[in-house]
Amino acid sequence: MAEEPERLIQRRKGDHVEIVANEDLSQDYVYWDDIKLVHNPLPEVDLEEVDTSVTIFGRRLKAPLIISAMTGGYGKAEEINRNLASVAEDFGIGMGVGSQRAALENPEVARTYSVIKEFEIPLRIGNLGVPQLIKQGLTAPLGIEEGKAAMEMVDAHMLAVHLNYLQEIVQPEGDTKSKGGLKALEKFASALPVIAKETGAGVPRETALKLKKARVRGIDVGGLGGTSFSAVEYYRAKSAGDSSRANIGRTFWDWGIPTPVAVVVANVGLPVIATGGLRSGLDVARAITIGASSAGMAGRLLPAALEGKDALTRELNTIIDELKAAMFLVGAKDLKELAASKAILTGRSKDWLDQLSE
């Protein structure tokens, strides 16, 4: 007997969290190390004066950091999101939730997302997917009302609409209808404050320009270098004995545009969120120097979120201390000065950008 759709979604979400927390999903190259900041031996700013605050989408954050969408829609997700929301409140940073499709289809799991409303988070981001805005087989597309419902569920300031076709192509149950996606996204963006969000394969300039024309409010580039959902689905397929899907997942493990490259090329005059492979506050500083408005982190924070709030607090204290240290060492008293400081691009990232500009 085929598994019920609701159970399938919940099991998949649980699988994703367990795989990300326990398996090696890394790529063969660390693109963030290609970004070199120039040391200033006379910073002329005191460390305690360094100001990491930023305003993005009209919301004031104490640091240019967003806890990227991780989970929701299954039992353990409520505890994870509660831990994440609690530290987002404490540190005054943004937070997104995982895809809310599960809760729109099954209100019983809405609590796993709406728990974040218990906390004063300065920037809350809801989450739906472009594939769900298009008719997939017999499944009707989600409309504006469902978008509003997703936002109301978490009292969201913004709605991320994720572009995850790399993941969908590997999933045995993936939604692979794509025609009409841009038009559907434009319809959503005309009625709701939308962030277009890739989930691990990056955004090229041509697409960024289309997204701007579609009136999205910002772009989360979600580039290659962090959690590879092709790799995640490889492990799921391998566990299920599906050798065909496992082979596809392995083949496309390193597919995509590296995050630093995507930050540069997708900067078309909209706020850019650099998500994908950031490991430290130094990487956050690197992202700001090459044009990002803020940075998103998920992979580094998930193990701590599973452990508890104290572990998350330690992680975020370290990340923000690293960001302040990087700002101090280049002589930037605030993020405006950091963004204006010199960044040198090297390695494969430079090769990518040189060839894309030809």
Secondary structure as a PSIPRED ss2 file (coil, helix, strand):
# PSIPRED VFORMAT (PSIPRED V4.0)

   1 M C   1.000  0.000  0.000
   2 A C   1.000  0.000  0.000
   3 E C   1.000  0.000  0.000
   4 E C   1.000  0.000  0.000
   5 P H   0.000  1.000  0.000
   6 E H   0.000  1.000  0.000
   7 R H   0.000  1.000  0.000
   8 L H   0.000  1.000  0.000
   9 I H   0.000  1.000  0.000
  10 Q H   0.000  1.000  0.000
  11 R H   0.000  1.000  0.000
  12 R H   0.000  1.000  0.000
  13 K H   0.000  1.000  0.000
  14 G H   0.000  1.000  0.000
  15 D H   0.000  1.000  0.000
  16 H H   0.000  1.000  0.000
  17 V H   0.000  1.000  0.000
  18 E H   0.000  1.000  0.000
  19 I H   0.000  1.000  0.000
  20 V H   0.000  1.000  0.000
  21 A H   0.000  1.000  0.000
  22 N H   0.000  1.000  0.000
  23 E C   1.000  0.000  0.000
  24 D C   1.000  0.000  0.000
  25 L C   1.000  0.000  0.000
  26 S C   1.000  0.000  0.000
  27 Q C   1.000  0.000  0.000
  28 D C   1.000  0.000  0.000
  29 Y C   1.000  0.000  0.000
  30 V C   1.000  0.000  0.000
  31 Y H   0.000  1.000  0.000
  32 W H   0.000  1.000  0.000
  33 D H   0.000  1.000  0.000
  34 D H   0.000  1.000  0.000
  35 I E   0.000  0.000  1.000
  36 K E   0.000  0.000  1.000
  37 L E   0.000  0.000  1.000
  38 V C   1.000  0.000  0.000
  39 H C   1.000  0.000  0.000
  40 N C   1.000  0.000  0.000
  41 P C   1.000  0.000  0.000
  42 L C   1.000  0.000  0.000
  43 P C   1.000  0.000  0.000
  44 E C   1.000  0.000  0.000
  45 V C   1.000  0.000  0.000
  46 D C   1.000  0.000  0.000
  47 L H   0.000  1.000  0.000
  48 E H   0.000  1.000  0.000
  49 E H   0.000  1.000  0.000
  50 V C   1.000  0.000  0.000
  51 D C   1.000  0.000  0.000
  52 T C   1.000  0.000  0.000
  53 S C   1.000  0.000  0.000
  54 V E   0.000  0.000  1.000
  55 T E   0.000  0.000  1.000
  56 I E   0.000  0.000  1.000
  57 F C   1.000  0.000  0.000
  58 G C   1.000  0.000  0.000
  59 R E   0.000  0.000  1.000
  60 R E   0.000  0.000  1.000
  61 L E   0.000  0.000  1.000
  62 K C   1.000  0.000  0.000
  63 A C   1.000  0.000  0.000
  64 P C   1.000  0.000  0.000
  65 L E   0.000  0.000  1.000
  66 I E   0.000  0.000  1.000
  67 I E   0.000  0.000  1.000
  68 S C   1.000  0.000  0.000
  69 A C   1.000  0.000  0.000
  70 M C   1.000  0.000  0.000
  71 T C   1.000  0.000  0.000
  72 G C   1.000  0.000  0.000
  73 G C   1.000  0.000  0.000
  74 Y C   1.000  0.000  0.000
  75 G C   1.000  0.000  0.000
  76 K C   1.000  0.000  0.000
  77 A H   0.000  1.000  0.000
  78 E H   0.000  1.000  0.000
  79 E H   0.000  1.000  0.000
  80 I H   0.000  1.000  0.000
  81 N H   0.000  1.000  0.000
  82 R H   0.000  1.000  0.000
  83 N H   0.000  1.000  0.000
  84 L H   0.000  1.000  0.000
  85 A H   0.000  1.000  0.000
  86 S H   0.000  1.000  0.000
  87 V H   0.000  1.000  0.000
  88 A H   0.000  1.000  0.000
  89 E H   0.000  1.000  0.000
  90 D H   0.000  1.000  0.000
  91 F H   0.000  1.000  0.000
  92 G C   1.000  0.000  0.000
  93 I C   1.000  0.000  0.000
  94 G E   0.000  0.000  1.000
  95 M E   0.000  0.000  1.000
  96 G E   0.000  0.000  1.000
  97 V C   1.000  0.000  0.000
  98 G C   1.000  0.000  0.000
  99 S C   1.000  0.000  0.000
 100 Q C   1.000  0.000  0.000
 101 R H   0.000  1.000  0.000
 102 A H   0.000  1.000  0.000
 103 A H   0.000  1.000  0.000
 104 L H   0.000  1.000  0.000
 105 E H   0.000  1.000  0.000
 106 N C   1.000  0.000  0.000
 107 P H   0.000  1.000  0.000
 108 E H   0.000  1.000  0.000
 109 V H   0.000  1.000  0.000
 110 A C   1.000  0.000  0.000
 111 R H   0.000  1.000  0.000
 112 T H   0.000  1.000  0.000
 113 Y H   0.000  1.000  0.000
 114 S H   0.000  1.000  0.000
 115 V H   0.000  1.000  0.000
 116 I H   0.000  1.000  0.000
 117 K H   0.000  1.000  0.000
 118 E H   0.000  1.000  0.000
 119 F C   1.000  0.000  0.000
 120 E C   1.000  0.000  0.000
 121 I C   1.000  0.000  0.000
 122 P C   1.000  0.000  0.000
 123 L C   1.000  0.000  0.000
 124 R E   0.000  0.000  1.000
 125 I E   0.000  0.000  1.000
 126 G E   0.000  0.000  1.000
 127 N E   0.000  0.000  1.000
 128 L E   0.000  0.000  1.000
 129 G E   0.000  0.000  1.000
 130 V H   0.000  1.000  0.000
 131 P H   0.000  1.000  0.000
 132 Q H   0.000  1.000  0.000
 133 L H   0.000  1.000  0.000
 134 I C   1.000  0.000  0.000
 135 K C   1.000  0.000  0.000
 136 Q E   0.000  0.000  1.000
 137 G C   1.000  0.000  0.000
 138 L C   1.000  0.000  0.000
 139 T E   0.000  0.000  1.000
 140 A C   1.000  0.000  0.000
 141 P C   1.000  0.000  0.000
 142 L C   1.000  0.000  0.000
 143 G C   1.000  0.000  0.000
 144 I H   0.000  1.000  0.000
 145 E H   0.000  1.000  0.000
 146 E H   0.000  1.000  0.000
 147 G H   0.000  1.000  0.000
 148 K H   0.000  1.000  0.000
 149 A H   0.000  1.000  0.000
 150 A H   0.000  1.000  0.000
 151 M H   0.000  1.000  0.000
 152 E H   0.000  1.000  0.000
 153 M H   0.000  1.000  0.000
 154 V H   0.000  1.000  0.000
 155 D C   1.000  0.000  0.000
 156 A C   1.000  0.000  0.000
 157 H C   1.000  0.000  0.000
 158 M E   0.000  0.000  1.000
 159 L E   0.000  0.000  1.000
 160 A E   0.000  0.000  1.000
 161 V E   0.000  0.000  1.000
 162 H E   0.000  0.000  1.000
 163 L E   0.000  0.000  1.000
 164 N C   1.000  0.000  0.000
 165 Y H   0.000  1.000  0.000
 166 L H   0.000  1.000  0.000
 167 Q H   0.000  1.000  0.000
 168 E H   0.000  1.000  0.000
 169 I H   0.000  1.000  0.000
 170 V H   0.000  1.000  0.000
 171 Q C   1.000  0.000  0.000
 172 P C   1.000  0.000  0.000
 173 E C   1.000  0.000  0.000
 174 G C   1.000  0.000  0.000
 175 D C   1.000  0.000  0.000
 176 T C   1.000  0.000  0.000
 177 K C   1.000  0.000  0.000
 178 S C   1.000  0.000  0.000
 179 K C   1.000  0.000  0.000
 180 G C   1.000  0.000  0.000
 181 G H   0.000  1.000  0.000
 182 L H   0.000  1.000  0.000
 183 K H   0.000  1.000  0.000
 184 A H   0.000  1.000  0.000
 185 L H   0.000  1.000  0.000
 186 E H   0.000  1.000  0.000
 187 K H   0.000  1.000  0.000
 188 F H   0.000  1.000  0.000
 189 A H   0.000  1.000  0.000
 190 S H   0.000  1.000  0.000
 191 A H   0.000  1.000  0.000
 192 L C   1.000  0.000  0.000
 193 P C   1.000  0.000  0.000
 194 V E   0.000  0.000  1.000
 195 I E   0.000  0.000  1.000
 196 A E   0.000  0.000  1.000
 197 K E   0.000  0.000  1.000
 198 E E   0.000  0.000  1.000
 199 T C   1.000  0.000  0.000
 200 G C   1.000  0.000  0.000
 201 A C   1.000  0.000  0.000
 202 G C   1.000  0.000  0.000
 203 V C   1.000  0.000  0.000
 204 P C   1.000  0.000  0.000
 205 R H   0.000  1.000  0.000
 206 E H   0.000  1.000  0.000
 207 T H   0.000  1.000  0.000
 208 A H   0.000  1.000  0.000
 209 L H   0.000  1.000  0.000
 210 K H   0.000  1.000  0.000
 211 L H   0.000  1.000  0.000
 212 K H   0.000  1.000  0.000
 213 K H   0.000  1.000  0.000
 214 A C   1.000  0.000  0.000
 215 R C   1.000  0.000  0.000
 216 V C   1.000  0.000  0.000
 217 R C   1.000  0.000  0.000
 218 G E   0.000  0.000  1.000
 219 I E   0.000  0.000  1.000
 220 D E   0.000  0.000  1.000
 221 V C   1.000  0.000  0.000
 222 G C   1.000  0.000  0.000
 223 G C   1.000  0.000  0.000
 224 L E   0.000  0.000  1.000
 225 G C   1.000  0.000  0.000
 226 G C   1.000  0.000  0.000
 227 T C   1.000  0.000  0.000
 228 S C   1.000  0.000  0.000
 229 F H   0.000  1.000  0.000
 230 S H   0.000  1.000  0.000
 231 A H   0.000  1.000  0.000
 232 V H   0.000  1.000  0.000
 233 E H   0.000  1.000  0.000
 234 Y H   0.000  1.000  0.000
 235 Y H   0.000  1.000  0.000
 236 R H   0.000  1.000  0.000
 237 A H   0.000  1.000  0.000
 238 K H   0.000  1.000  0.000
 239 S H   0.000  1.000  0.000
 240 A H   0.000  1.000  0.000
 241 G C   1.000  0.000  0.000
 242 D C   1.000  0.000  0.000
 243 S H   0.000  1.000  0.000
 244 S H   0.000  1.000  0.000
 245 R H   0.000  1.000  0.000
 246 A H   0.000  1.000  0.000
 247 N H   0.000  1.000  0.000
 248 I H   0.000  1.000  0.000
 249 G H   0.000  1.000  0.000
 250 R H   0.000  1.000  0.000
 251 T H   0.000  1.000  0.000
 252 F C   1.000  0.000  0.000
 253 W C   1.000  0.000  0.000
 254 D C   1.000  0.000  0.000
 255 W C   1.000  0.000  0.000
 256 G C   1.000  0.000  0.000
 257 I C   1.000  0.000  0.000
 258 P E   0.000  0.000  1.000
 259 T H   0.000  1.000  0.000
 260 P H   0.000  1.000  0.000
 261 V H   0.000  1.000  0.000
 262 A H   0.000  1.000  0.000
 263 V H   0.000  1.000  0.000
 264 V H   0.000  1.000  0.000
 265 V H   0.000  1.000  0.000
 266 A C   1.000  0.000  0.000
 267 N C   1.000  0.000  0.000
 268 V C   1.000  0.000  0.000
 269 G C   1.000  0.000  0.000
 270 L C   1.000  0.000  0.000
 271 P C   1.000  0.000  0.000
 272 V E   0.000  0.000  1.000
 273 I E   0.000  0.000  1.000
 274 A E   0.000  0.000  1.000
 275 T E   0.000  0.000  1.000
 276 G C   1.000  0.000  0.000
 277 G C   1.000  0.000  0.000
 278 L C   1.000  0.000  0.000
 279 R C   1.000  0.000  0.000
 280 S C   1.000  0.000  0.000
 281 G H   0.000  1.000  0.000
 282 L H   0.000  1.000  0.000
 283 D H   0.000  1.000  0.000
 284 V H   0.000  1.000  0.000
 285 A H   0.000  1.000  0.000
 286 R H   0.000  1.000  0.000
 287 A H   0.000  1.000  0.000
 288 I H   0.000  1.000  0.000
 289 T H   0.000  1.000  0.000
 290 I C   1.000  0.000  0.000
 291 G C   1.000  0.000  0.000
 292 A C   1.000  0.000  0.000
 293 S C   1.000  0.000  0.000
 294 S E   0.000  0.000  1.000
 295 A E   0.000  0.000  1.000
 296 G E   0.000  0.000  1.000
 297 M E   0.000  0.000  1.000
 298 A C   1.000  0.000  0.000
 299 G C   1.000  0.000  0.000
 300 R C   1.000  0.000  0.000
 301 L C   1.000  0.000  0.000
 302 L H   0.000  1.000  0.000
 303 P H   0.000  1.000  0.000
 304 A H   0.000  1.000  0.000
 305 A H   0.000  1.000  0.000
 306 L H   0.000  1.000  0.000
 307 E H   0.000  1.000  0.000
 308 G C   1.000  0.000  0.000
 309 K H   0.000  1.000  0.000
 310 D H   0.000  1.000  0.000
 311 A H   0.000  1.000  0.000
 312 L H   0.000  1.000  0.000
 313 T H   0.000  1.000  0.000
 314 R H   0.000  1.000  0.000
 315 E H   0.000  1.000  0.000
 316 L H   0.000  1.000  0.000
 317 N H   0.000  1.000  0.000
 318 T H   0.000  1.000  0.000
 319 I H   0.000  1.000  0.000
 320 I H   0.000  1.000  0.000
 321 D H   0.000  1.000  0.000
 322 E H   0.000  1.000  0.000
 323 L H   0.000  1.000  0.000
 324 K H   0.000  1.000  0.000
 325 A H   0.000  1.000  0.000
 326 A H   0.000  1.000  0.000
 327 M H   0.000  1.000  0.000
 328 F H   0.000  1.000  0.000
 329 L H   0.000  1.000  0.000
 330 V H   0.000  1.000  0.000
 331 G C   1.000  0.000  0.000
 332 A C   1.000  0.000  0.000
 333 K C   1.000  0.000  0.000
 334 D C   1.000  0.000  0.000
 335 L H   0.000  1.000  0.000
 336 K H   0.000  1.000  0.000
 337 E H   0.000  1.000  0.000
 338 L H   0.000  1.000  0.000
 339 A H   0.000  1.000  0.000
 340 A H   0.000  1.000  0.000
 341 S C   1.000  0.000  0.000
 342 K C   1.000  0.000  0.000
 343 A E   0.000  0.000  1.000
 344 I E   0.000  0.000  1.000
 345 L E   0.000  0.000  1.000
 346 T C   1.000  0.000  0.000
 347 G H   0.000  1.000  0.000
 348 R H   0.000  1.000  0.000
 349 S H   0.000  1.000  0.000
 350 K H   0.000  1.000  0.000
 351 D H   0.000  1.000  0.000
 352 W H   0.000  1.000  0.000
 353 L H   0.000  1.000  0.000
 354 D H   0.000  1.000  0.000
 355 Q H   0.000  1.000  0.000
 356 L H   0.000  1.000  0.000
 357 S C   1.000  0.000  0.000
 358 E C   1.000  0.000  0.000
